[in-house]
Amino acid sequence: MQDMMEGVPKENRSEFEWAYFWVVWGFIIIALPAMYVSFKSTREKKEIIKNQTYETATIINIEKVHKSRASILFIRFHYQYSYQGQLFRDYRDYKYGRYFVHFTEDKWRFVEGRAFPVILSAEDPSKNSILMFWSDFSQYSLPFPDSLKWSESVFYNQ
């Protein structure tokens, strides 16, 4: 810290120290939650892979969701699946600009009620991931099935 203070006039050192303090703590406050979310997601993915089983999920609802202060638009897919007689409901958010440039609200009806595979942990079936896009399948080193080729025209206009 002393080297950083070199060249700073004595009357401004206190202000500089407070600014430095807030920059460091601001970074810590932002970085820790991001690291926690990343760690939790990686741990959950490893558990799913270790104890993987598959079920069929049905899309029950689609909605637009704005996240963060920047109001980033996501599309949220609500789905449900059954495992060993127990019904589970979950949702997955996808960033609109990245995946859904052509997936407008008038096309939602083509997806609602449709079935998609869901990979889940047999030990904790609440830990799951719906598989809808090429990128979802590639996260688990799975091939994209021919049975979902119809979705490319709906999501990507292909």
Backbone as JSON Lines, residues from 0, in Angstrom:
{"i":0,"aa":"M","n":[0.83,-1.18,0.0],"ca":[0.0,0.0,0.0],"c":[0.88,1.25,0.0]}
{"i":1,"aa":"Q","n":[2.01,1.17,0.67],"ca":[2.89,2.33,0.77],"c":[3.38,2.75,-0.62]}
{"i":2,"aa":"D","n":[3.7,1.77,-1.5],"ca":[4.17,2.1,-2.84],"c":[3.08,2.8,-3.64]}
{"i":3,"aa":"M","n":[1.84,2.43,-3.39],"ca":[0.73,3.03,-4.1],"c":[0.53,4.48,-3.67]}
{"i":4,"aa":"M","n":[0.93,4.8,-2.48],"ca":[0.75,6.14,-1.93],"c":[1.81,7.11,-2.43]}
{"i":5,"aa":"E","n":[2.85,6.57,-3.04],"ca":[3.92,7.43,-3.52],"c":[3.38,8.36,-4.61]}
{"i":6,"aa":"G","n":[3.63,9.6,-4.49],"ca":[3.18,10.58,-5.47],"c":[1.82,11.18,-5.15]}
{"i":7,"aa":"V","n":[1.13,10.64,-4.14],"ca":[-0.17,11.19,-3.75],"c":[0.09,12.22,-2.67]}
{"i":8,"aa":"P","n":[-0.39,13.45,-2.86],"ca":[-0.17,14.49,-1.83],"c":[-0.77,14.05,-0.5]}
{"i":9,"aa":"K","n":[-0.11,14.49,0.61],"ca":[-0.53,14.08,1.95],"c":[-1.99,14.42,2.21]}
{"i":10,"aa":"E","n":[-2.46,15.57,1.73],"ca":[-3.84,15.96,2.0],"c":[-4.86,15.08,1.26]}
{"i":11,"aa":"N","n":[-4.46,14.34,0.24],"ca":[-5.37,13.48,-0.51],"c":[-5.24,12.0,-0.16]}
{"i":12,"aa":"R","n":[-4.3,11.67,0.71],"ca":[-4.06,10.26,1.03],"c":[-5.27,9.59,1.67]}
{"i":13,"aa":"S","n":[-5.93,10.27,2.56],"ca":[-7.1,9.7,3.23],"c":[-8.2,9.39,2.21]}
{"i":14,"aa":"E","n":[-8.44,10.31,1.29],"ca":[-9.45,10.08,0.24],"c":[-9.05,8.9,-0.64]}
{"i":15,"aa":"F","n":[-7.76,8.83,-0.97],"ca":[-7.26,7.75,-1.81],"c":[-7.42,6.41,-1.1]}
{"i":16,"aa":"E","n":[-7.11,6.37,0.2],"ca":[-7.24,5.13,0.96],"c":[-8.69,4.67,1.01]}
{"i":17,"aa":"W","n":[-9.62,5.6,1.22],"ca":[-11.05,5.23,1.24],"c":[-11.5,4.74,-0.14]}
{"i":18,"aa":"A","n":[-11.06,5.4,-1.18],"ca":[-11.43,4.97,-2.53],"c":[-10.89,3.57,-2.8]}
{"i":19,"aa":"Y","n":[-9.67,3.33,-2.4],"ca":[-9.06,2.01,-2.57],"c":[-9.83,0.96,-1.76]}
{"i":20,"aa":"F","n":[-10.19,1.32,-0.54],"ca":[-10.96,0.42,0.32],"c":[-12.27,0.02,-0.36]}
{"i":21,"aa":"W","n":[-13.01,1.01,-0.89],"ca":[-14.31,0.71,-1.51],"c":[-14.17,-0.05,-2.81]}
{"i":22,"aa":"V","n":[-13.13,0.18,-3.56],"ca":[-12.91,-0.59,-4.79],"c":[-12.65,-2.05,-4.45]}
{"i":23,"aa":"V","n":[-11.8,-2.31,-3.48],"ca":[-11.48,-3.69,-3.09],"c":[-12.72,-4.39,-2.56]}
{"i":24,"aa":"W","n":[-13.42,-3.76,-1.62],"ca":[-14.61,-4.4,-1.05],"c":[-15.75,-4.51,-2.06]}
{"i":25,"aa":"G","n":[-15.86,-3.54,-2.94],"ca":[-16.87,-3.62,-4.0],"c":[-16.63,-4.83,-4.89]}
{"i":26,"aa":"F","n":[-15.36,-5.05,-5.24],"ca":[-15.01,-6.22,-6.05],"c":[-15.33,-7.51,-5.3]}
{"i":27,"aa":"I","n":[-15.0,-7.56,-4.02],"ca":[-15.26,-8.76,-3.22],"c":[-16.77,-9.02,-3.14]}
{"i":28,"aa":"I","n":[-17.55,-7.99,-2.91],"ca":[-18.99,-8.15,-2.79],"c":[-19.61,-8.64,-4.09]}
{"i":29,"aa":"I","n":[-19.07,-8.22,-5.22],"ca":[-19.59,-8.67,-6.52],"c":[-19.04,-10.04,-6.88]}
{"i":30,"aa":"A","n":[-17.77,-10.29,-6.63],"ca":[-17.13,-11.53,-7.06],"c":[-17.57,-12.74,-6.24]}
{"i":31,"aa":"L","n":[-17.75,-12.6,-4.95],"ca":[-18.11,-13.76,-4.12],"c":[-19.43,-14.4,-4.51]}
{"i":32,"aa":"P","n":[-20.51,-13.64,-4.68],"ca":[-21.75,-14.3,-5.1],"c":[-21.62,-14.97,-6.47]}
{"i":33,"aa":"A","n":[-20.9,-14.34,-7.39],"ca":[-20.71,-14.95,-8.72],"c":[-19.94,-16.25,-8.61]}
{"i":34,"aa":"M","n":[-18.91,-16.27,-7.76],"ca":[-18.14,-17.5,-7.57],"c":[-19.0,-18.58,-6.91]}
{"i":35,"aa":"Y","n":[-19.84,-18.21,-5.97],"ca":[-20.71,-19.17,-5.3],"c":[-21.69,-19.8,-6.29]}
{"i":36,"aa":"V","n":[-22.33,-18.97,-7.12],"ca":[-23.28,-19.48,-8.11],"c":[-22.58,-20.42,-9.08]}
{"i":37,"aa":"S","n":[-21.39,-20.05,-9.52],"ca":[-20.63,-20.88,-10.45],"c":[-20.25,-22.22,-9.8]}
{"i":38,"aa":"F","n":[-19.79,-22.17,-8.56],"ca":[-19.41,-23.38,-7.83],"c":[-20.61,-24.29,-7.63]}
{"i":39,"aa":"K","n":[-21.73,-23.72,-7.23],"ca":[-22.95,-24.5,-7.0],"c":[-23.43,-25.16,-8.3]}
{"i":40,"aa":"S","n":[-23.41,-24.42,-9.39],"ca":[-23.84,-24.94,-10.68],"c":[-22.94,-26.09,-11.13]}
{"i":41,"aa":"T","n":[-21.64,-25.95,-10.96],"ca":[-20.7,-26.99,-11.35],"c":[-20.9,-28.23,-10.49]}
{"i":42,"aa":"R","n":[-21.11,-28.05,-9.21],"ca":[-21.33,-29.18,-8.3],"c":[-22.62,-29.93,-8.66]}
{"i":43,"aa":"E","n":[-23.66,-29.17,-8.97],"ca":[-24.94,-29.79,-9.34],"c":[-24.8,-30.56,-10.65]}
{"i":44,"aa":"K","n":[-24.09,-29.99,-11.62],"ca":[-23.88,-30.67,-12.9],"c":[-23.11,-31.97,-12.71]}
{"i":45,"aa":"K","n":[-22.1,-31.95,-11.85],"ca":[-21.33,-33.17,-11.58],"c":[-22.21,-34.25,-10.95]}
{"i":46,"aa":"E","n":[-23.1,-33.85,-10.04],"ca":[-23.99,-34.82,-9.41],"c":[-24.96,-35.41,-10.43]}
{"i":47,"aa":"I","n":[-25.47,-34.57,-11.32],"ca":[-26.37,-35.07,-12.37],"c":[-25.64,-36.07,-13.25]}
{"i":48,"aa":"I","n":[-24.42,-35.76,-13.65],"ca":[-23.66,-36.67,-14.51],"c":[-23.36,-37.98,-13.79]}
{"i":49,"aa":"K","n":[-23.0,-37.9,-12.52],"ca":[-22.65,-39.1,-11.75],"c":[-23.85,-40.04,-11.57]}
{"i":50,"aa":"N","n":[-25.03,-39.49,-11.34],"ca":[-26.22,-40.3,-11.05],"c":[-27.31,-40.09,-12.1]}
{"i":51,"aa":"Q","n":[-26.91,-39.94,-13.36],"ca":[-27.85,-39.51,-14.38],"c":[-28.92,-40.53,-14.74]}
{"i":52,"aa":"T","n":[-30.09,-39.99,-14.94],"ca":[-31.22,-40.71,-15.5],"c":[-32.0,-39.7,-16.32]}
{"i":53,"aa":"Y","n":[-32.89,-40.18,-17.16],"ca":[-33.62,-39.3,-18.05],"c":[-35.12,-39.48,-17.9]}
{"i":54,"aa":"E","n":[-35.83,-38.4,-18.06],"ca":[-37.29,-38.42,-18.08],"c":[-37.73,-37.46,-19.19]}
{"i":55,"aa":"T","n":[-39.02,-37.39,-19.4],"ca":[-39.58,-36.48,-20.38],"c":[-40.27,-35.33,-19.65]}
{"i":56,"aa":"A","n":[-39.9,-34.14,-20.01],"ca":[-40.49,-32.94,-19.41],"c":[-41.46,-32.31,-20.42]}
{"i":57,"aa":"T","n":[-42.49,-31.7,-19.9],"ca":[-43.45,-30.99,-20.73],"c":[-43.38,-29.5,-20.42]}
{"i":58,"aa":"I","n":[-43.29,-28.69,-21.46],"ca":[-43.27,-27.24,-21.28],"c":[-44.7,-26.82,-20.92]}
{"i":59,"aa":"I","n":[-44.85,-26.18,-19.77],"ca":[-46.19,-25.8,-19.33],"c":[-46.45,-24.3,-19.49]}
{"i":60,"aa":"N","n":[-45.39,-23.5,-19.59],"ca":[-45.59,-22.06,-19.72],"c":[-44.29,-21.42,-20.19]}
{"i":61,"aa":"I","n":[-44.41,-20.32,-20.9],"ca":[-43.25,-19.54,-21.35],"c":[-43.54,-18.08,-21.01]}
{"i":62,"aa":"E","n":[-42.53,-17.39,-20.51],"ca":[-42.7,-15.98,-20.2],"c":[-41.4,-15.21,-20.4]}
{"i":63,"aa":"K","n":[-41.53,-13.92,-20.57],"ca":[-40.36,-13.04,-20.65],"c":[-40.01,-12.61,-19.23]}
{"i":64,"aa":"V","n":[-38.72,-12.56,-18.94],"ca":[-38.24,-12.15,-17.63],"c":[-37.1,-11.16,-17.83]}
{"i":65,"aa":"H","n":[-37.16,-10.05,-17.12],"ca":[-36.06,-9.08,-17.16],"c":[-35.23,-9.27,-15.9]}
{"i":66,"aa":"K","n":[-33.93,-9.47,-16.11],"ca":[-33.03,-9.69,-14.97],"c":[-32.03,-8.55,-14.88]}
{"i":67,"aa":"S","n":[-31.59,-8.31,-13.69],"ca":[-30.54,-7.34,-13.33],"c":[-30.98,-5.91,-13.56]}
{"i":68,"aa":"R","n":[-30.15,-5.03,-13.12],"ca":[-30.43,-3.6,-13.27],"c":[-30.41,-3.17,-14.72]}
{"i":69,"aa":"A","n":[-29.66,-3.91,-15.53],"ca":[-29.58,-3.59,-16.96],"c":[-30.83,-4.07,-17.69]}
{"i":70,"aa":"S","n":[-31.72,-4.74,-16.97],"ca":[-32.97,-5.24,-17.53],"c":[-32.73,-6.12,-18.75]}
{"i":71,"aa":"I","n":[-31.85,-7.09,-18.59],"ca":[-31.53,-8.02,-19.66],"c":[-32.71,-8.97,-19.85]}
{"i":72,"aa":"L","n":[-33.13,-9.14,-21.09],"ca":[-34.3,-9.96,-21.39],"c":[-33.93,-11.44,-21.49]}
{"i":73,"aa":"F","n":[-34.67,-12.25,-20.75],"ca":[-34.55,-13.7,-20.81],"c":[-35.92,-14.28,-21.13]}
{"i":74,"aa":"I","n":[-35.92,-15.48,-21.69],"ca":[-37.17,-16.22,-21.85],"c":[-37.11,-17.37,-20.87]}
{"i":75,"aa":"R","n":[-38.15,-17.49,-20.07],"ca":[-38.22,-18.52,-19.03],"c":[-39.19,-19.61,-19.49]}
{"i":76,"aa":"F","n":[-38.67,-20.84,-19.53],"ca":[-39.47,-22.0,-19.87],"c":[-39.81,-22.74,-18.57]}
{"i":77,"aa":"H","n":[-41.08,-22.78,-18.24],"ca":[-41.54,-23.55,-17.08],"c":[-41.86,-24.96,-17.58]}
{"i":78,"aa":"Y","n":[-41.42,-25.95,-16.84],"ca":[-41.67,-27.33,-17.26],"c":[-41.93,-28.2,-16.05]}
{"i":79,"aa":"Q","n":[-42.47,-29.39,-16.34],"ca":[-42.7,-30.37,-15.29],"c":[-42.34,-31.75,-15.82]}
{"i":80,"aa":"Y","n":[-41.95,-32.61,-14.89],"ca":[-41.63,-33.99,-15.21],"c":[-41.95,-34.85,-14.0]}
{"i":81,"aa":"S","n":[-42.08,-36.11,-14.25],"ca":[-42.39,-37.05,-13.19],"c":[-41.24,-38.04,-13.05]}
{"i":82,"aa":"Y","n":[-40.9,-38.35,-11.81],"ca":[-39.85,-39.35,-11.55],"c":[-40.3,-40.2,-10.37]}
{"i":83,"aa":"Q","n":[-40.4,-41.48,-10.61],"ca":[-40.83,-42.45,-9.61],"c":[-42.13,-42.01,-8.93]}
{"i":84,"aa":"G","n":[-43.09,-41.58,-9.75],"ca":[-44.4,-41.22,-9.26],"c":[-44.52,-39.85,-8.62]}
{"i":85,"aa":"Q","n":[-43.42,-39.11,-8.55],"ca":[-43.44,-37.78,-7.95],"c":[-43.32,-36.72,-9.05]}
{"i":86,"aa":"L","n":[-44.16,-35.69,-8.99],"ca":[-44.16,-34.63,-9.98],"c":[-43.21,-33.5,-9.54]}
{"i":87,"aa":"F","n":[-42.37,-33.07,-10.47],"ca":[-41.43,-31.98,-10.22],"c":[-41.72,-30.85,-11.21]}
{"i":88,"aa":"R","n":[-41.62,-29.63,-10.74],"ca":[-41.76,-28.44,-11.59],"c":[-40.51,-27.6,-11.45]}
{"i":89,"aa":"D","n":[-40.08,-27.06,-12.56],"ca":[-38.89,-26.23,-12.55],"c":[-38.98,-25.25,-13.72]}
{"i":90,"aa":"Y","n":[-37.97,-24.43,-13.87],"ca":[-37.9,-23.53,-15.03],"c":[-36.44,-23.34,-15.41]}
{"i":91,"aa":"R","n":[-36.25,-22.88,-16.64],"ca":[-34.91,-22.58,-17.12],"c":[-34.96,-21.3,-17.91]}
{"i":92,"aa":"D","n":[-34.02,-20.42,-17.65],"ca":[-33.94,-19.14,-18.34],"c":[-32.88,-19.18,-19.41]}
{"i":93,"aa":"Y","n":[-33.22,-18.6,-20.56],"ca":[-32.28,-18.46,-21.67],"c":[-32.26,-17.0,-22.07]}
{"i":94,"aa":"K","n":[-31.07,-16.5,-22.32],"ca":[-30.91,-15.1,-22.72],"c":[-31.53,-14.91,-24.1]}
{"i":95,"aa":"Y","n":[-32.41,-13.95,-24.22],"ca":[-33.17,-13.75,-25.45],"c":[-32.28,-13.48,-26.66]}
{"i":96,"aa":"G","n":[-31.41,-12.53,-26.58],"ca":[-30.59,-12.13,-27.72],"c":[-29.67,-13.23,-28.21]}
{"i":97,"aa":"R","n":[-29.31,-14.14,-27.34],"ca":[-28.38,-15.18,-27.72],"c":[-29.07,-16.33,-28.45]}
{"i":98,"aa":"Y","n":[-30.26,-16.69,-28.02],"ca":[-30.91,-17.87,-28.57],"c":[-32.14,-17.58,-29.42]}
{"i":99,"aa":"F","n":[-32.86,-16.54,-29.12],"ca":[-34.22,-16.42,-29.63],"c":[-34.51,-15.21,-30.48]}
{"i":100,"aa":"V","n":[-33.65,-14.88,-31.36],"ca":[-33.86,-13.71,-32.19],"c":[-35.17,-13.85,-32.96]}
{"i":101,"aa":"H","n":[-35.51,-15.05,-33.41],"ca":[-36.7,-15.28,-34.21],"c":[-37.84,-15.93,-33.42]}
{"i":102,"aa":"F","n":[-37.64,-16.17,-32.15],"ca":[-38.66,-16.85,-31.35],"c":[-39.56,-15.81,-30.7]}
{"i":103,"aa":"T","n":[-40.54,-15.33,-31.45],"ca":[-41.45,-14.3,-30.99],"c":[-42.63,-14.95,-30.25]}
{"i":104,"aa":"E","n":[-43.37,-14.13,-29.52],"ca":[-44.46,-14.64,-28.69],"c":[-45.49,-15.44,-29.48]}
{"i":105,"aa":"D","n":[-45.71,-15.1,-30.73],"ca":[-46.69,-15.84,-31.52],"c":[-46.25,-17.28,-31.8]}
{"i":106,"aa":"K","n":[-44.99,-17.59,-31.59],"ca":[-44.49,-18.96,-31.78],"c":[-44.48,-19.78,-30.49]}
{"i":107,"aa":"W","n":[-44.74,-19.15,-29.36],"ca":[-44.71,-19.86,-28.08],"c":[-45.68,-21.03,-28.07]}
{"i":108,"aa":"R","n":[-46.82,-20.89,-28.73],"ca":[-47.83,-21.95,-28.73],"c":[-47.33,-23.23,-29.38]}
{"i":109,"aa":"F","n":[-46.3,-23.13,-30.23],"ca":[-45.73,-24.32,-30.86],"c":[-44.85,-25.12,-29.89]}
{"i":110,"aa":"V","n":[-44.47,-24.49,-28.79],"ca":[-43.58,-25.14,-27.82],"c":[-44.33,-25.55,-26.55]}
{"i":111,"aa":"E","n":[-45.29,-24.72,-26.14],"ca":[-46.06,-25.06,-24.93],"c":[-46.79,-26.38,-25.14]}
{"i":112,"aa":"G","n":[-46.66,-27.26,-24.16],"ca":[-47.27,-28.59,-24.25],"c":[-46.4,-29.63,-24.93]}
{"i":113,"aa":"R","n":[-45.27,-29.22,-25.47],"ca":[-44.37,-30.16,-26.16],"c":[-43.43,-30.81,-25.15]}
{"i":114,"aa":"A","n":[-42.92,-31.97,-25.54],"ca":[-42.05,-32.76,-24.66],"c":[-40.59,-32.57,-25.05]}
{"i":115,"aa":"F","n":[-39.75,-32.47,-24.02],"ca":[-38.3,-32.38,-24.18],"c":[-37.66,-33.3,-23.14]}
{"i":116,"aa":"P","n":[-36.5,-33.86,-23.46],"ca":[-35.83,-34.68,-22.44],"c":[-35.31,-33.82,-21.3]}
{"i":117,"aa":"V","n":[-35.26,-34.42,-20.13],"ca":[-34.67,-33.77,-18.97],"c":[-33.69,-34.78,-18.36]}
{"i":118,"aa":"I","n":[-32.49,-34.33,-18.08],"ca":[-31.49,-35.17,-17.42],"c":[-31.52,-34.77,-15.95]}
{"i":119,"aa":"L","n":[-31.5,-35.78,-15.09],"ca":[-31.6,-35.49,-13.66],"c":[-30.79,-36.49,-12.86]}
{"i":120,"aa":"S","n":[-30.59,-36.15,-11.61],"ca":[-29.88,-37.02,-10.68],"c":[-30.87,-38.02,-10.1]}
{"i":121,"aa":"A","n":[-30.55,-39.3,-10.18],"ca":[-31.42,-40.34,-9.61],"c":[-31.45,-40.24,-8.08]}
{"i":122,"aa":"E","n":[-30.39,-39.72,-7.49],"ca":[-30.34,-39.57,-6.03],"c":[-31.12,-38.36,-5.54]}
{"i":123,"aa":"D","n":[-31.12,-37.28,-6.33],"ca":[-31.87,-36.07,-5.98],"c":[-32.54,-35.56,-7.25]}
{"i":124,"aa":"P","n":[-33.74,-36.07,-7.56],"ca":[-34.4,-35.73,-8.83],"c":[-34.77,-34.26,-8.98]}
{"i":125,"aa":"S","n":[-34.65,-33.47,-7.93],"ca":[-34.89,-32.03,-8.09],"c":[-33.73,-31.35,-8.8]}
{"i":126,"aa":"K","n":[-32.59,-32.0,-8.86],"ca":[-31.43,-31.49,-9.59],"c":[-31.55,-31.99,-11.02]}
{"i":127,"aa":"N","n":[-31.83,-31.08,-11.92],"ca":[-32.13,-31.46,-13.29],"c":[-31.72,-30.39,-14.26]}
{"i":128,"aa":"S","n":[-31.77,-30.74,-15.53],"ca":[-31.52,-29.79,-16.6],"c":[-32.34,-30.22,-17.81]}
{"i":129,"aa":"I","n":[-33.23,-29.35,-18.25],"ca":[-34.01,-29.67,-19.45],"c":[-33.09,-29.52,-20.65]}
{"i":130,"aa":"L","n":[-33.25,-30.38,-21.62],"ca":[-32.4,-30.39,-22.8],"c":[-33.25,-29.96,-23.99]}
{"i":131,"aa":"M","n":[-33.06,-28.72,-24.42],"ca":[-33.88,-28.18,-25.51],"c":[-33.06,-27.81,-26.74]}
{"i":132,"aa":"F","n":[-31.81,-27.4,-26.54],"ca":[-31.0,-26.85,-27.62],"c":[-29.71,-27.66,-27.77]}
{"i":133,"aa":"W","n":[-29.06,-27.47,-28.91],"ca":[-27.77,-28.13,-29.15],"c":[-26.83,-27.9,-27.97]}
{"i":134,"aa":"S","n":[-26.78,-26.66,-27.49],"ca":[-25.85,-26.32,-26.41],"c":[-26.18,-27.07,-25.12]}
{"i":135,"aa":"D","n":[-27.47,-27.31,-24.85],"ca":[-27.85,-28.07,-23.65],"c":[-27.32,-29.49,-23.73]}
{"i":136,"aa":"F","n":[-27.47,-30.1,-24.89],"ca":[-27.01,-31.48,-25.08],"c":[-25.49,-31.56,-25.02]}
{"i":137,"aa":"S","n":[-24.81,-30.57,-25.61],"ca":[-23.35,-30.61,-25.64],"c":[-22.75,-30.44,-24.24]}
{"i":138,"aa":"Q","n":[-23.46,-29.77,-23.32],"ca":[-22.95,-29.63,-21.95],"c":[-22.79,-31.0,-21.29]}
{"i":139,"aa":"Y","n":[-23.58,-31.96,-21.72],"ca":[-23.53,-33.3,-21.14],"c":[-22.96,-34.31,-22.14]}
{"i":140,"aa":"S","n":[-22.32,-33.82,-23.19],"ca":[-21.71,-34.66,-24.24],"c":[-22.72,-35.63,-24.84]}
{"i":141,"aa":"L","n":[-23.91,-35.13,-25.09],"ca":[-24.97,-35.94,-25.68],"c":[-25.28,-35.44,-27.08]}
{"i":142,"aa":"P","n":[-25.64,-36.34,-27.99],"ca":[-26.01,-35.9,-29.34],"c":[-27.4,-35.28,-29.35]}
{"i":143,"aa":"F","n":[-27.59,-34.33,-30.24],"ca":[-28.9,-33.7,-30.41],"c":[-29.79,-34.69,-31.14]}
{"i":144,"aa":"P","n":[-30.95,-35.05,-30.57],"ca":[-31.78,-36.1,-31.18],"c":[-32.57,-35.62,-32.4]}
{"i":145,"aa":"D","n":[-32.78,-36.52,-33.33],"ca":[-33.59,-36.22,-34.51],"c":[-35.02,-35.84,-34.12]}
{"i":146,"aa":"S","n":[-35.49,-36.36,-33.01],"ca":[-36.86,-36.07,-32.58],"c":[-37.09,-34.6,-32.23]}
{"i":147,"aa":"L","n":[-36.02,-33.84,-32.09],"ca":[-36.16,-32.41,-31.78],"c":[-35.81,-31.51,-32.96]}
{"i":148,"aa":"K","n":[-35.63,-32.08,-34.13],"ca":[-35.31,-31.28,-35.33],"c":[-36.39,-30.24,-35.61]}
{"i":149,"aa":"W","n":[-37.64,-30.55,-35.28],"ca":[-38.74,-29.61,-35.49],"c":[-38.51,-28.29,-34.77]}
{"i":150,"aa":"S","n":[-37.81,-28.35,-33.62],"ca":[-37.62,-27.15,-32.8],"c":[-36.71,-26.12,-33.47]}
{"i":151,"aa":"E","n":[-35.84,-26.56,-34.35],"ca":[-34.93,-25.62,-35.01],"c":[-35.7,-24.6,-35.85]}
{"i":152,"aa":"S","n":[-36.76,-25.06,-36.51],"ca":[-37.54,-24.12,-37.32],"c":[-38.31,-23.13,-36.44]}
{"i":153,"aa":"V","n":[-38.74,-23.58,-35.27],"ca":[-39.48,-22.7,-34.38],"c":[-38.55,-21.7,-33.71]}
{"i":154,"aa":"F","n":[-37.41,-22.17,-33.19],"ca":[-36.51,-21.28,-32.44],"c":[-35.62,-20.42,-33.35]}
{"i":155,"aa":"Y","n":[-35.16,-21.0,-34.46],"ca":[-34.14,-20.33,-35.26],"c":[-34.58,-19.96,-36.67]}
{"i":156,"aa":"N","n":[-35.83,-20.26,-37.05],"ca":[-36.31,-20.02,-38.42],"c":[-35.48,-20.78,-39.44]}
{"i":157,"aa":"Q","n":[-35.07,-21.99,-39.12],"ca":[-34.26,-22.78,-40.06],"c":[-35.09,-23.92,-40.61]}
